[in-house]
Amino acid sequence: MKPGSLEWVLEAIQYPLFGADRYPTLVEKAAMLAWIIIRDHVFYDGCKRTGMSALESIIEWNGCQLNATIDEVVEVALRIAGGLAEDYPFEEFVHWVRDRLRARIAF
């Protein structure tokens, strides 16, 4: 599998490597999926929308929600797509997601 492909990232976030989970938390798994889709241009078009939608879907499937405005989501997707990891490192994206994660209230 080619590193950066959709299959690669799905395998990487699901299965441990040498007994260690590379992305042990929900936030890290969801963030890495979005990151790879956006940064590595997994699809011909729509990578920013697809990546951020995948992030939100994983979070929602696990009983949480992303407490961010559409403008914030767009800005972050553009920063991820923008280029060098030094400009917007993955760890900063993980912190951004973690800071906006909220438990969904069920009635």
C-alpha positions as CSV (number, residue, x, y, z in Angstrom):
1,M,0.0,0.0,0.0
2,K,1.2,3.5,-0.9
3,P,1.7,5.7,2.2
4,G,-0.8,8.5,2.0
5,S,-3.4,6.5,0.2
6,L,-6.9,6.1,1.7
7,E,-6.3,2.4,2.3
8,W,-3.0,3.1,4.0
9,V,-4.5,5.7,6.4
10,L,-7.5,3.5,7.2
11,E,-5.2,0.6,8.1
12,A,-2.9,2.9,10.1
13,I,-5.6,4.3,12.3
14,Q,-7.2,0.9,12.9
15,Y,-4.4,-1.6,13.6
16,P,-1.4,-1.5,15.9
17,L,2.1,-1.5,14.5
18,F,4.4,-3.9,16.5
19,G,1.8,-3.9,19.3
20,A,1.6,-0.1,19.6
21,D,-1.4,1.9,18.5
22,R,0.1,4.8,16.4
23,Y,-3.1,6.8,16.9
24,P,-4.5,5.7,20.3
25,T,-7.3,8.2,20.8
26,L,-10.5,9.0,18.9
27,V,-9.2,12.5,18.2
28,E,-5.9,11.3,16.8
29,K,-7.6,8.7,14.6
30,A,-10.2,11.2,13.2
31,A,-7.5,13.9,12.8
32,M,-5.1,11.6,10.9
33,L,-7.8,10.5,8.5
34,A,-8.7,14.1,7.7
35,W,-5.1,15.1,7.5
36,I,-4.1,12.4,5.0
37,I,-7.2,13.0,2.8
38,I,-6.5,16.7,2.7
39,R,-2.7,16.9,2.7
40,D,-2.0,14.0,0.4
41,H,-4.9,14.8,-2.0
42,V,-6.3,11.3,-1.9
43,F,-9.1,12.2,-4.3
44,Y,-9.1,14.1,-7.6
45,D,-11.3,16.8,-6.1
46,G,-13.1,17.7,-2.9
47,C,-10.3,16.6,-0.5
48,K,-10.8,19.4,2.0
49,R,-14.5,18.9,2.2
50,T,-14.2,15.1,2.3
51,G,-11.4,15.2,5.0
52,M,-13.3,17.5,7.3
53,S,-16.5,15.6,6.8
54,A,-14.7,12.3,7.6
55,L,-13.4,14.0,10.8
56,E,-16.8,15.1,11.8
57,S,-18.5,11.8,11.0
58,I,-16.0,9.7,13.1
59,I,-16.5,12.1,16.0
60,E,-20.3,12.0,15.7
61,W,-20.4,8.2,15.4
62,N,-18.6,8.1,18.7
63,G,-21.1,10.3,20.5
64,C,-19.4,13.7,20.3
65,Q,-19.5,16.7,18.1
66,L,-17.1,19.3,16.8
67,N,-17.9,22.7,18.3
68,A,-16.6,24.9,15.4
69,T,-18.1,27.3,13.0
70,I,-18.1,26.6,9.3
71,D,-15.6,29.4,8.9
72,E,-13.2,27.8,11.4
73,V,-13.5,24.4,9.7
74,V,-12.8,26.0,6.3
75,E,-9.8,27.9,7.6
76,V,-8.3,24.8,9.2
77,A,-8.8,22.7,6.0
78,L,-7.1,25.4,4.0
79,R,-4.2,25.5,6.5
80,I,-3.8,21.7,6.2
81,A,-3.9,21.8,2.4
82,G,-1.6,24.8,2.3
83,G,1.7,23.1,2.3
84,L,4.5,22.5,4.7
85,A,4.1,20.7,8.0
86,E,6.1,23.5,9.6
87,D,3.4,25.9,8.8
88,Y,0.6,23.8,10.4
89,P,1.9,20.7,12.1
90,F,-0.3,17.6,12.7
91,E,0.0,18.0,16.5
92,E,-1.5,21.5,16.2
93,F,-4.4,20.1,14.3
94,V,-5.0,17.4,16.9
95,H,-5.0,20.1,19.6
96,W,-7.5,22.2,17.5
97,V,-9.8,19.2,17.3
98,R,-9.4,18.2,21.0
99,D,-10.2,21.8,22.1
100,R,-13.5,21.7,20.1
101,L,-14.7,18.2,21.0
102,R,-17.9,18.1,22.9
103,A,-20.0,15.3,24.1
104,R,-23.4,15.1,22.4
105,I,-26.3,15.4,24.8
106,A,-28.9,12.7,24.2
107,F,-32.5,13.3,25.4
